[in-house]
């Protein structure tokens, strides 16, 4: 939304030209600096007749090879800067470039229509993007942007242009129509203060990367991409979801003060390292970290996490072209256990399906994948896959404090079947003389069914971890990836909070602990409420641990409960 200053101050004419635009906040913080409008180079694609189809196809193949090479370089850069899980998108892009349907379409156009490679690539990109955009599944609709991104890269190479990067000669707030994941990764963090996009959603790859890079960022911000913005002084307020263009002196002074306060607060947080997570009235809580791969362990240790509350093992599968072997998985889990040096490492078993797909699993298309064949349902119907992972986990448990957590549980029967498989694995390892430990067994509470029967489930396991992302989605009957439903998606809904409280109560009655590993665990507006509920553990992104510790240390739970 665009607005202007209503008060005309004689002391500052600048007030007359300040504009404020509102968007969706991706990452908090304040950035102050020159605005640089990033515009993609216009790919001039003209239809040309060609006489040598084989030579033209070779041009395309050469360009494609170079594109794959560039994407490989981006993958390595992303690996270093944002971790393996976030870098995986560039592996996906490489695979898309090798897709038979995509390549056949381009080659067929060149041969049958006698046209140049550029026009064939552009036409195929448009056709595939339209096809993806028309699909019912949100995940597949997002692939439209991916096919456009890879095609633009090939076109740029065919046209002899170098790879573009959204960079500025001085540190700047980057403003763009949208940024592809490849463009976001190419950002030089030393030269980028923030970025703001006109389009994009909070769940886009770019938004996820922004959070990982800890850059103040906004998406869905309707501001002009012209001289009224470019080169002007800007303030990006990631907390309030606003960008100020040509701010007046009062606003500038206020936001500079906010920026200084945030810097001081970050320094103060560093003093919280090594402190025990105990409230003023003596209630303890475990603060753990969520990770996607072992490369995140350094960040976990830097932020003084008490353990790993969620190790998303599915990324081991998503990053490979075939089923990971027992030995491959064992080495990863073992390294995590050893690195954490006796601290609890909770590893979630395979959780693919829905928005996380592996081609080699050869799963059929589903009309409603969020409610379909996913997570524990795959494991229990593909025992050979499940058994391989369980063997690796049990073997690794001999090297540290590993706990195993099973996702998408809806019944006691499922837990019983898991127990049977685990018993079989233990018997096999014993017979083979292979050492293993006694890992704790836990389940995720992320379906209303599991929450409602949590009193029965608590009798079968050692702990609960509440997955608030899916629990909210299923409770409210809202697809959390559908941007049209953002205004209806209320993670603070009383029904969700009541379910969490009920699960914690039932866990304690059975003598087990209960934690939260979903996004809600990092919501600092709810930390005191969770403490009041008796939540035993909060597992969050590593960067959220110290801010939450501060809240814990400053809270008197009984006083808070009395004042609710």
ZAGU-193531 format. One line per 2 residues: number of its first residue (from 1); for each residue x, z, y of C-alpha. Coordinates in Angstrom, 3 decimals, m for minus. Each point is the difference from the previous one (the first is absolute). Layout:
# ZAGU-193531
NUM) X Z Y; ...
# end
This chain:
# ZAGU-193531
1) 0.000 0.000 0.000; 1.374 m0.890 3.407
3) m0.405 2.289 2.924; 1.452 0.596 3.443
5) 0.724 2.994 2.210; m3.064 1.025 1.997
7) 1.826 2.133 2.550; 1.926 m1.851 2.672
9) 2.929 2.067 1.158; 1.687 m0.919 3.260
11) 3.263 1.218 m1.457; 0.102 m2.636 m2.713
13) m1.302 m3.555 m0.034; 1.073 m0.162 m3.649
15) m3.231 1.842 m0.856; m1.904 m3.145 0.873
17) 1.632 m2.063 m2.711; 0.330 2.467 m2.883
19) m1.944 m1.098 m3.058; m0.768 2.007 m3.103
21) m0.714 m1.592 m3.369; m1.229 1.896 m3.032
23) 0.809 m0.742 m3.637; 0.247 1.737 m3.358
25) 2.880 2.430 m0.292; 2.430 m0.722 m2.858
27) 2.721 2.525 0.829; 0.083 2.703 2.655
29) 2.595 0.532 2.683; 0.636 m1.341 3.489
31) 2.068 m3.073 0.829; 0.855 m1.020 3.580
33) 1.682 m3.283 0.849; m0.295 m3.642 0.909
35) m2.693 m1.980 m1.828; 1.180 m3.080 m1.873
37) m2.713 m2.407 m1.207; 1.020 m1.534 m3.309
39) m1.431 m3.431 m0.739; 0.672 m1.894 m3.151
41) 1.552 m3.398 0.421; m2.666 m2.669 m0.211
43) 0.501 m2.043 m3.130; m0.624 m3.585 1.041
45) m1.390 m1.605 m3.129; m0.856 m3.693 0.104
47) m1.253 m2.135 m2.852; 2.559 m2.682 m0.811
49) 0.032 m2.681 m2.656; 2.982 0.034 m2.334
51) 1.296 m2.592 m2.484; 2.139 2.140 m2.302
53) m2.114 2.768 m1.508; 2.842 1.304 m2.176
55) 2.279 0.397 3.021; m2.760 1.805 1.929
57) m0.680 2.356 m2.892; 3.731 0.718 m0.124
59) m0.139 0.885 3.737; m2.769 2.467 m0.786
61) 1.891 1.487 m2.968; 3.131 0.447 2.108
63) m1.988 1.720 2.754; m1.741 2.196 m2.549
65) 3.350 1.053 m1.493; 1.232 0.960 3.463
67) m3.237 1.924 0.649; 0.450 1.969 m3.231
69) 3.580 0.748 1.068; m1.208 1.283 3.392
71) m2.650 2.157 m1.668; 2.624 1.431 m2.327
73) 2.036 0.983 3.057; m3.069 1.607 1.567
75) m0.617 1.905 m3.232; 3.526 1.425 0.093
77) m0.379 0.946 3.682; m3.366 1.656 m0.654
79) 1.469 1.791 m3.019; 2.619 1.640 2.210
81) m2.298 0.832 2.900; m3.480 0.705 m1.365
83) 0.398 0.566 m3.747; m0.753 m1.918 m3.151
85) m3.757 0.421 0.049; m0.306 m1.564 3.459
87) 2.535 m2.697 m0.798; m2.100 m1.176 m2.955
89) m2.108 m2.273 2.251; 2.961 m2.374 0.315
91) 0.273 m0.263 m3.760; m3.695 m0.852 m0.017
93) 0.643 m2.717 2.603; 2.791 m1.449 m2.127
95) m2.362 m0.120 m2.978; m2.692 m1.682 2.106
97) 2.469 m2.755 0.915; 0.519 m0.627 m3.704
99) m3.729 m0.080 m0.751; m0.875 m3.094 m2.040
101) m3.323 m0.635 1.733; 1.610 0.203 3.450
103) 2.873 m2.314 m0.919; m2.187 m2.447 m1.937
105) m2.304 m0.362 2.999; 2.893 m0.890 2.314
107) 1.636 m2.419 m2.423; m3.319 m1.665 m0.827
109) m0.744 m0.599 3.695; 3.429 m1.528 0.540
111) m0.364 m2.357 m2.982; m3.664 m1.015 0.220
113) m0.337 m0.150 3.795; 3.534 m1.163 0.783
115) 0.397 2.663 2.717; 2.891 2.071 1.304
117) 0.859 3.416 m1.421; m0.846 1.823 3.251
119) m3.582 m1.247 0.014; m0.426 0.732 m3.721
121) 1.259 3.581 0.446; m2.205 0.611 3.049
123) m3.093 m1.434 m1.713; 0.604 2.002 m3.175
125) 0.503 3.160 2.058; m3.328 m0.569 1.790
127) m1.832 m0.724 m3.253; 1.395 3.033 m1.829
129) m0.556 2.293 2.992; m3.625 m1.099 0.209
131) m0.400 0.542 m3.733; 1.389 3.553 0.188
133) m1.994 0.839 3.144; m3.232 m0.955 m1.759
135) 0.576 2.405 m2.909; m2.041 3.178 m0.346
137) 2.968 2.193 m0.891; 1.729 1.525 3.059
139) 3.408 m0.057 m1.649; m0.305 m3.725 m0.707
141) m1.211 m0.697 3.544; 3.229 1.545 1.293
143) 1.943 m2.632 m1.979; m1.156 m2.604 2.553
145) 2.486 1.428 2.508; 2.734 m0.016 m2.648
147) m0.430 m3.677 m0.885; 0.061 m0.874 3.706
149) 3.193 2.027 0.450; 1.907 m1.670 m2.826
151) m1.199 m3.450 1.050; 1.098 0.564 3.615
153) 3.432 0.897 m1.335; 0.237 m3.232 m2.007
155) m1.255 m2.041 2.968; 2.572 1.589 2.279
157) 2.774 m0.998 m2.407; m1.365 m3.529 m0.383
159) m0.066 m0.323 3.791; 3.591 1.186 0.222
161) m0.799 3.232 1.787; 1.819 3.237 m0.745
163) m1.779 3.148 m1.110; m1.701 1.660 2.948
165) 0.166 3.657 0.810; m2.086 2.012 2.390
167) 2.946 1.264 2.000; 0.730 0.639 3.633
169) 3.236 0.095 1.987; m0.702 3.617 0.902
171) m2.040 2.781 m1.647; m3.632 m0.981 0.423
173) m3.583 0.549 m1.085; m0.822 m3.063 m2.104
175) m3.500 m1.407 0.506; m1.323 m2.764 m2.281
177) m3.152 m1.646 m1.336; 1.046 1.305 m3.396
179) 3.225 0.623 m1.866; 0.615 m1.105 m3.550
181) 1.864 2.461 m2.262; 3.068 m2.267 0.226
183) m0.059 0.175 3.789; m0.443 3.769 m0.012
185) 2.979 0.540 m2.292; 2.160 m2.239 2.188
187) m0.590 2.297 2.952; 3.236 1.509 1.210
189) m0.983 3.662 0.240; 2.597 0.533 2.711
191) m1.679 m2.656 2.148; m3.633 0.821 m0.784
193) m1.677 3.016 1.567; m3.441 m0.715 m1.366
195) m2.303 m2.812 m0.923; m3.618 m0.861 0.764
197) m2.034 m2.748 m1.672; m3.289 m1.594 0.978
199) m1.064 m0.412 m3.610; 0.769 1.938 m3.179
201) m1.442 3.014 m1.834; 1.206 3.545 m0.645
203) 0.559 m0.881 m3.656; 1.950 m3.231 0.566
205) 3.563 m0.411 m1.247; 1.181 0.007 3.596
207) m1.724 3.313 0.754; 1.500 1.579 m3.122
209) 3.460 m1.239 1.002; m0.466 1.401 3.532
211) m0.755 3.442 m1.395; 3.030 m0.208 m2.246
213) 2.222 m1.046 2.924; m1.486 2.812 2.125
215) m0.729 m2.311 2.943; m2.914 0.750 2.371
217) m2.400 m2.830 m0.746; m3.528 m1.281 0.629
219) m2.041 m2.699 m1.752; m3.311 m1.605 0.930
221) 0.830 0.189 3.712; m1.817 m2.626 2.125
223) 2.571 m0.698 2.708; 1.075 m3.362 1.494
225) 3.251 m1.572 m1.182; 1.000 m1.525 3.309
227) 1.848 0.748 3.247; m2.423 2.765 0.901
229) 1.683 2.001 m2.776; 3.352 m1.638 m0.811
231) 2.960 1.558 1.796; m2.073 2.837 1.458
233) 0.733 3.678 m0.461; m2.052 1.369 m2.875
235) m0.801 3.338 m1.590; m1.182 0.085 m3.601
237) m1.796 3.217 m0.864; m0.188 m0.012 m3.786
239) m1.896 3.295 m0.082; m2.882 m1.139 2.230
241) 0.073 m3.653 m1.091; 0.641 m1.366 3.513
243) 2.455 m2.276 1.757; 0.424 0.286 3.763
245) 1.176 m3.138 1.800; 1.639 0.552 3.392
247) m0.749 3.736 m0.046; m0.398 1.866 3.281
249) 2.498 2.685 0.952; m2.232 2.861 m1.094
251) m0.575 m1.516 m3.472; 3.683 m0.850 m0.367
253) 1.025 3.542 0.935; m2.566 1.510 m2.415
255) 1.039 m2.195 m2.934; 3.716 0.602 0.609
257) m0.744 3.714 m0.165; m1.895 m0.554 m3.289
259) 2.920 m1.985 m1.398; 2.441 2.788 0.915
261) m2.279 2.601 m1.564; m0.181 m2.026 m3.218
263) 3.800 m0.244 m0.125; 0.268 3.767 0.506
265) m2.593 0.563 m2.691; 1.958 m2.137 m2.456
267) 3.156 1.994 0.750; m1.920 3.224 m0.499
269) m1.288 m1.202 m3.348; 3.564 m0.321 m1.193
271) 0.318 3.769 0.423; m2.704 0.382 m2.629
273) 2.228 m1.313 m2.768; 0.710 2.585 m2.653
275) m3.006 2.133 0.979; m2.452 1.131 m2.651
277) m3.548 m1.358 0.282; m1.737 3.332 0.597
279) m2.845 0.729 2.415; 0.024 2.945 2.427
281) m2.117 1.983 m2.475; 2.225 m0.764 m2.968
283) m1.744 m2.920 m1.729; 2.372 m2.527 m1.556
285) m0.527 m3.733 m0.371; 2.177 m2.637 m1.676
287) 0.967 m2.960 2.205; 0.979 m3.007 m2.108
289) 0.710 m3.679 0.729; m1.661 m3.252 m1.085
291) 2.427 m2.782 m1.001; m0.096 m3.499 m1.489
293) 3.515 m0.263 m1.405; 3.281 1.862 m0.417
295) 1.383 m1.508 3.213; m2.384 2.309 1.859
297) 1.687 3.110 m1.433; 2.508 0.202 2.866
299) m2.846 0.232 2.527; m1.684 2.654 m2.145
301) 3.111 2.175 0.069; 0.610 m0.612 3.715
303) m3.483 1.303 0.806; 0.396 3.092 m2.175
305) m2.836 m0.699 m2.432; m0.576 2.620 m2.691
307) m0.437 m2.699 m2.627; m1.642 m3.336 m0.745
309) m3.779 0.278 m0.066; m0.646 m3.655 m0.774
311) 2.465 m2.490 m1.466; m1.928 m3.270 m0.152
313) 1.382 m1.408 m3.256; m2.068 m3.200 0.318
315) 2.598 m1.419 2.386; 2.429 m0.164 m2.921
317) m2.463 m2.430 m1.571; m0.944 m1.845 3.196
319) 3.630 m0.792 0.782; 0.716 m1.629 m3.367
321) m0.930 m3.312 m1.608; m0.624 1.608 m3.386
323) m0.811 3.385 m1.497; 2.753 2.513 0.847
325) 1.662 1.324 m3.145; 0.085 3.622 m1.065
327) 3.697 0.205 0.877; m0.501 m1.506 3.469
329) m2.725 2.513 0.786; 1.936 2.897 m1.514
331) 3.010 m0.623 2.251; m2.195 m0.004 3.125
333) m1.903 3.180 m0.930; 3.239 1.701 m1.082
335) 1.663 m0.797 3.334; m2.981 1.422 1.898
337) 0.052 3.189 m2.067; 3.758 0.484 0.372
339) 0.025 m0.760 3.731; m2.737 2.550 0.690
341) 2.119 2.607 m1.800; m2.656 2.143 m1.641
343) m2.756 m0.627 2.548; m3.289 m1.244 m1.407
345) m0.321 m3.798 m0.288; m3.591 m1.096 m0.676
347) m0.061 m3.531 m1.360; m3.326 m1.811 m0.070
349) m0.447 m2.263 m2.995; m0.709 m3.697 0.445
351) m2.652 m0.557 2.677; m0.499 m3.733 0.372
353) m3.242 m1.903 0.373; m2.222 m0.292 3.058
355) 2.344 m1.014 2.853; 3.166 0.299 m2.124
357) 0.394 m2.837 m2.482; 2.740 m1.069 m2.427
359) m0.225 m3.615 m1.137; 1.559 0.726 m3.386
361) m2.793 2.442 m0.835; m2.260 m3.077 m0.042
363) m3.066 1.885 1.148; m3.224 m1.910 0.501
365) m1.528 m0.417 3.450; m2.503 2.736 0.839
367) m2.850 m0.113 2.468; 0.625 3.622 0.978
369) 3.582 0.935 m0.951; m0.083 3.422 1.707
371) m2.581 1.009 m2.602; 1.509 m1.976 m2.833
373) 2.854 m0.199 m2.457; 2.701 2.155 1.593
375) 2.334 2.983 m0.394; m0.688 2.208 m3.038
377) m2.552 m2.506 m1.296; 2.801 m2.518 m0.476
379) 2.277 2.593 m1.584; m2.579 1.182 m2.531
381) m0.906 m3.548 m1.039; 3.605 m1.214 m0.113
383) 1.644 2.838 m1.931; 3.265 m1.907 m0.466
385) 0.513 m0.085 3.796; m1.062 3.625 0.436
387) 2.132 1.247 m2.879; 3.130 m1.682 1.409
389) m0.465 1.775 3.329; m0.772 3.361 m1.598
391) 3.138 m0.181 m2.148; 2.101 m0.698 3.106
393) m1.644 2.873 1.885; 0.427 2.509 m2.812
395) 3.656 m0.981 m0.484; 0.671 0.372 3.746
397) m1.655 3.443 m0.003; 3.092 1.330 m1.789
399) 1.978 m0.552 3.231; m2.149 1.798 2.547
401) m3.412 1.411 0.897; m2.175 m3.033 m0.631
403) m3.792 0.188 0.003; m2.249 m2.834 m1.183
405) m3.177 m0.876 1.872; m2.769 m2.292 m1.205
407) m2.127 m1.991 2.487; m3.676 m1.002 0.141
409) m1.307 2.629 m2.400; m3.783 0.196 m0.379
411) m0.530 2.015 m3.213; 1.370 2.694 m2.324
413) 0.030 m2.614 m2.784; 2.598 m2.042 1.916
415) 2.212 3.076 0.304; m0.372 0.678 m3.736
417) 1.085 m3.571 m0.795; 3.023 0.406 2.308
419) 0.908 3.242 m1.775; m0.152 m1.762 m3.357
421) 2.332 m2.758 1.208; 2.400 2.561 1.508
423) 0.038 1.961 m3.276; 0.838 m3.188 m1.895
425) 2.877 m0.738 2.388; 1.403 3.524 m0.355
427) m0.180 m0.245 m3.794; 1.843 m3.338 0.019
429) 2.744 1.262 2.307; 0.426 3.116 m2.140
431) 0.275 m2.085 m3.171; 2.585 m2.257 1.657
433) 2.020 2.986 1.207; m0.426 m0.972 3.658
435) 0.080 2.857 2.494; m2.978 0.579 2.288
437) m1.413 2.783 2.160; m3.445 1.504 0.496
439) m1.381 m1.780 3.063; m3.070 1.426 1.698
441) m3.124 m2.086 m0.525; m2.256 m0.692 2.949
443) m2.748 m2.349 1.071; m1.070 m1.589 3.249
445) m3.406 0.922 1.314; m1.000 m3.180 1.783
447) m3.472 m0.751 m1.342; m3.173 1.945 0.767
449) m0.471 0.336 m3.786; 3.308 1.829 m0.382
451) m0.763 2.235 2.989; m3.408 0.994 m1.343
453) 1.324 0.872 m3.482; 3.282 1.450 1.286
455) m0.931 3.369 m1.551; 0.109 m1.640 m3.447
457) 3.066 m2.143 0.726; 1.924 3.055 1.247
459) m0.047 1.446 m3.524; 1.999 m2.989 m1.301
461) 2.851 m0.398 2.509; 2.682 1.893 1.942
463) m0.873 m1.220 3.492; m2.229 m2.192 2.151
465) 1.085 m2.400 2.747; m2.817 m1.273 2.190
467) 0.304 m3.698 0.913; m1.987 0.025 3.233
469) 0.279 m3.760 0.657; m2.053 m1.028 m3.023
471) m2.090 3.178 m0.007; m1.180 m0.826 3.523
473) m0.551 m3.654 m0.866; m2.086 0.783 m3.075
475) m1.904 2.888 1.572; m1.031 m1.993 3.071
477) m0.437 m3.299 m1.892; 2.297 m1.714 2.518
479) 2.791 m2.465 m0.749; 2.893 1.594 1.897
481) 1.717 m3.398 0.386; m2.971 m1.629 1.703
483) 0.770 0.101 3.734; m3.660 m0.633 0.856
485) m0.800 3.441 m1.369; 2.628 1.945 1.951
487) m2.630 1.631 2.212; m1.891 1.260 m3.081
489) 3.066 1.252 m1.902; 0.113 3.724 0.751
491) 2.692 1.822 m1.944; m1.234 3.252 1.606
493) m3.490 m0.478 m1.433; m1.478 3.363 m1.072
495) m0.657 m1.372 m3.504; 3.704 m0.782 m0.470
497) 1.121 3.406 1.318; m2.540 1.822 m2.176
499) 1.277 m1.842 m3.056; 3.584 0.968 0.803
501) m1.003 3.649 0.435; m1.927 m0.053 m3.284
503) 2.933 m1.505 m1.904; 2.406 2.635 1.365
505) m2.413 2.812 m0.872; m0.485 m1.282 m3.564
507) 3.757 m0.394 m0.458; 0.645 3.603 1.029
509) m2.756 1.329 m2.251; 1.828 m1.641 m2.920
511) 3.392 1.329 1.119; 1.541 m3.333 1.036
513) 1.166 m1.292 3.382; m1.529 m2.810 2.050
515) 1.613 m2.247 2.576; m0.768 m3.043 2.136
517) 2.080 m3.182 m0.183; m2.197 m2.438 1.944
519) 0.315 m0.981 3.670; m2.220 2.910 1.017
521) 2.743 2.423 m1.006; 2.026 m1.155 3.028
523) m2.952 0.341 2.406; 1.227 2.850 2.198
525) m3.496 0.634 1.352; m0.980 1.138 m3.504
527) 3.096 1.994 m1.000; m1.533 3.369 0.951
529) m3.248 m0.945 m1.747; 1.902 m0.782 m3.211
531) 1.857 3.311 0.266; m3.353 1.751 0.376
533) m1.288 m1.789 m3.121; 2.996 1.324 m1.922
535) 1.661 m3.377 m0.616; 3.289 0.800 m1.761
537) 1.945 m3.186 0.752; 0.023 m2.828 2.513
539) 1.883 m3.167 m0.909; 0.594 m2.288 2.971
541) 2.369 m2.653 1.323; 3.464 1.563 0.514
543) m0.249 m0.239 3.796; m3.139 2.180 0.038
545) 1.516 2.989 m1.831; 1.600 1.811 2.939
547) m2.966 m0.436 2.410; m2.313 1.449 m2.659
549) 2.455 2.824 m0.711; m0.198 0.937 3.660
551) m3.789 0.291 m0.193; 0.280 2.115 m3.163
553) 2.491 2.380 1.632; m2.220 0.413 3.075
555) m3.271 0.594 m1.887; m1.734 3.257 m0.906
557) m2.391 m1.192 m2.685; m2.305 3.012 0.048
559) m0.352 m0.185 3.784; m0.721 m3.723 m0.244
561) m2.681 0.586 m2.652; m1.575 2.744 2.099
563) m0.144 m2.283 3.022; m1.529 m3.062 m1.733
# end
